[in-house]
Amino acid sequence: MTLCSCPSGISFTISANGNDSRYIACNLQENSGRIRFTKLHEMGHTMRGHLRDSELAEIEANFWAKYAIAPQVLIEELGLTTIEEISQRFGTSLECASNILNQHANWLRHRHDDEALDASILELYARGLLLERRDEKQADPAQILQ
């Protein structure tokens, strides 16, 4: 059965008896990186409360997905400077990594606006992952937060 002929995915809401249920459908013929991005993109629509298609809604959902996949503070902390490094580290396509890297320059200009968020992201990743810092082979997660 075909629900839609969307190239990557779609999210939709079904309302019944005053209750809303949100669903995401993905094209499973896509590669795993594309499927992950699509799921996060569609989750972005849900988290932002988008109910209609719009250019702004797509921009917000794309931003949400890119930031969820590769938070800018991690790119900086890990010293990633190339499309290939970002793609390999976060399992993205080169196109997605290029978009993430382009976003990084803007983040560097405005990073002071999100210091609390960035610190929280580093703390969560340090708890779950042993991050390699740009100046060390392996870093102690506690040192990353200093």
C-alpha positions in Angstrom: 0.0 0.0 0.0 1.3 3.5 -0.9 0.4 6.3 1.5 2.2 9.0 -0.5 4.7 9.5 -3.3 6.9 11.7 -1.2 10.6 11.4 -2.0 11.8 11.2 1.7 9.0 11.5 4.2 6.0 13.2 5.6 4.5 13.8 8.9 0.8 14.1 9.5 -1.8 14.3 12.3 -4.9 12.2 12.7 -7.6 13.6 14.9 -10.2 11.3 16.5 -12.5 12.0 19.3 -10.6 15.2 20.3 -7.3 13.4 20.5 -4.5 14.1 18.1 -1.9 11.5 17.0 1.1 12.5 15.0 2.8 10.1 12.6 5.9 10.1 10.5 6.2 8.1 7.3 9.7 7.6 5.7 10.9 6.2 2.5 12.8 3.1 3.6 14.5 2.9 0.3 16.7 5.9 1.2 20.0 5.5 2.9 20.2 5.5 6.7 21.5 9.0 7.0 18.6 10.4 4.9 16.1 8.4 6.9 17.5 9.7 10.2 17.5 13.3 8.8 13.9 12.9 7.6 12.7 11.6 10.9 14.4 14.5 12.8 13.1 17.0 10.2 9.5 15.7 10.7 10.0 15.7 14.5 11.0 19.3 14.1 7.7 20.1 12.5 5.9 18.4 15.4 8.0 20.1 18.1 7.5 23.5 16.5 3.8 22.9 16.2 3.7 23.3 12.4 0.2 22.4 11.1 0.6 23.8 7.5 3.3 23.8 4.9 5.3 27.0 4.6 8.8 28.1 3.6 9.4 29.1 7.2 8.2 25.8 8.6 10.7 24.0 6.3 13.6 26.2 7.3 12.8 25.6 11.0 12.4 21.9 10.6 15.7 21.6 8.6 17.5 23.7 11.3 16.0 21.5 14.0 17.2 18.3 12.3 20.7 19.6 11.6 21.2 20.7 15.1 19.9 17.5 16.5 22.2 15.4 14.3 25.3 17.6 14.8 25.1 20.2 17.5 27.4 23.2 16.7 29.0 23.1 20.1 30.2 19.5 19.5 31.6 20.5 16.1 33.6 23.2 17.8 34.6 21.0 20.8 35.8 18.2 18.5 37.7 20.5 16.2 35.9 19.4 13.1 36.7 21.7 10.2 35.8 19.8 7.0 32.7 18.4 5.4 34.2 15.0 5.4 35.0 15.1 9.1 31.5 16.1 10.0 30.0 13.5 7.6 32.1 10.7 9.1 31.7 11.7 12.8 27.9 12.2 12.6 27.0 9.7 9.9 25.5 12.3 7.5 25.6 12.7 3.7 28.2 15.1 2.4 25.4 17.5 1.4 24.0 17.5 4.9 27.5 18.0 6.4 28.1 20.9 4.0 24.9 22.6 5.3 26.0 21.9 8.9 29.4 23.4 8.3 27.9 26.5 6.6 25.7 26.9 9.7 28.8 26.7 11.9 30.2 30.1 10.8 26.9 31.8 11.9 26.9 29.9 15.2 30.5 31.1 15.9 29.3 34.7 15.6 26.3 34.2 17.9 27.4 31.4 20.2 27.4 33.6 23.3 23.6 33.8 22.9 23.3 30.1 23.6 25.9 29.4 26.2 23.6 27.7 28.7 22.2 25.4 25.9 25.7 24.6 24.6 26.9 23.7 28.1 23.9 21.4 28.6 24.6 19.7 25.2 28.2 19.1 26.2 27.2 17.7 29.5 24.8 15.3 28.0 27.3 14.1 25.4 30.1 13.9 28.0 27.9 11.6 30.0 27.1 9.3 27.1 30.2 9.5 25.0 34.0 9.7 25.5 34.6 12.7 23.2 37.9 13.2 21.5 39.1 16.8 21.8 41.0 18.5 19.0 44.1 18.7 21.1 44.0 15.3 22.7 43.6 11.7 21.5 41.1 10.8 24.3 39.6 13.2 26.8 38.2 12.6 30.2 34.5 13.6 30.0 34.8 15.6 33.2 37.5 17.8 31.6 35.3 18.6 28.6 32.9 20.5 30.9 35.7 22.7 32.5 
